[in-house]
Amino acid sequence: MAAKLLPPLTGEPMTDKAEGARLSVKLNSKATDQLRDLTDRRGITLTNAVLRAIDLLYFVEMLEPNEVAQVEKDARGEPYVKVSTKPADVAAASALVPRDVVYGANGEPALT
């Protein structure tokens, strides 16, 4: 199967006319620090950072078990996501993942 190309994850902010939900969440200090660092580094709002995170989580959860995703840059230097099922790409990505780390139901890494 050939690689499929997906547009960048933009986390487009909602406009006043968009339907949506207003959320209030309690973050631990680590998540708060990471979120603030991200917004400072990228020059984006907290809302935009959360929307991007949701886009990314949704994208990752929709990957098939034999698919790997890699961020690359186009000719203009803009990032995009390449999803591939080619055995060489899957093998290369698998080599980067530590074999002794598993992620629990809470999303935290747990050593085995």
C-alpha positions in Angstrom: 0.0 0.0 0.0 1.4 3.4 -0.9 1.9 6.1 1.8 -1.1 8.4 2.3 -0.5 12.0 3.0 -2.5 14.0 5.4 -2.7 17.8 5.9 -1.0 19.3 9.0 -2.8 19.2 12.3 -3.8 22.8 12.7 -6.1 22.8 15.7 -8.1 25.6 14.1 -9.8 27.8 16.8 -13.6 27.9 16.9 -15.3 31.0 15.8 -18.1 32.7 17.6 -20.5 31.1 15.1 -19.1 27.5 15.6 -21.1 25.1 17.7 -19.0 23.5 20.4 -18.7 22.9 24.1 -17.2 25.1 26.8 -15.0 22.9 29.0 -13.4 23.4 32.4 -10.6 21.0 33.3 -8.3 20.6 36.2 -4.7 20.0 35.1 -1.9 18.8 37.3 1.2 20.9 37.6 3.2 18.9 35.0 0.5 19.3 32.3 0.1 23.0 33.2 3.8 23.6 32.7 3.9 21.6 29.5 0.9 23.5 28.1 2.3 26.9 29.0 5.7 25.9 27.5 4.0 24.9 24.3 1.9 28.0 24.0 5.0 30.2 24.7 7.2 28.3 22.2 4.5 28.2 19.4 2.9 31.6 20.1 -0.5 30.1 20.3 -3.4 30.4 22.7 -4.3 27.9 25.3 -7.5 27.1 23.4 -5.6 26.5 20.2 -3.1 24.3 22.0 -5.9 22.1 23.5 -7.6 21.9 20.1 -4.3 20.8 18.5 -3.8 18.2 21.2 -7.3 16.8 20.6 -6.6 16.7 16.8 -3.4 14.8 17.5 -4.9 12.3 19.9 -7.8 11.6 17.5 -5.3 11.2 14.6 -3.1 8.8 16.6 -6.1 6.7 17.9 -7.3 6.3 14.3 -4.1 4.8 13.0 -4.3 1.1 12.1 -1.9 -1.2 14.0 0.4 -1.6 11.0 0.6 2.1 10.2 3.3 4.5 11.2 3.1 8.3 11.0 6.0 10.6 10.4 6.1 14.4 10.3 8.0 15.6 7.2 8.4 19.0 5.5 7.2 19.9 2.0 9.1 22.0 -0.5 8.1 25.2 1.3 9.2 23.9 4.7 5.7 23.3 5.9 5.2 20.2 8.1 2.8 17.5 7.0 2.1 14.0 8.3 3.0 10.9 6.1 1.2 7.7 7.1 2.8 4.5 5.7 2.4 0.8 5.9 5.6 0.0 4.0 7.5 -2.7 5.9 10.7 -0.7 5.9 8.9 2.4 7.4 7.2 0.2 10.1 10.5 -1.5 11.0 12.4 1.8 11.3 9.7 3.2 13.5 9.5 0.1 15.6 13.3 0.3 16.2 12.7 3.7 17.9 10.2 2.5 20.5 11.7 1.1 23.7 10.5 -2.5 24.1 10.2 -2.2 27.9 7.7 0.6 27.9 3.9 0.1 27.9 1.2 2.7 28.2 -1.5 2.1 30.8 -5.1 3.0 30.6 -4.3 6.3 32.2 -1.9 7.1 29.3 1.1 7.1 31.6 4.1 5.0 30.6 4.8 2.1 32.8 8.0 0.0 32.7 7.5 -3.7 32.4 
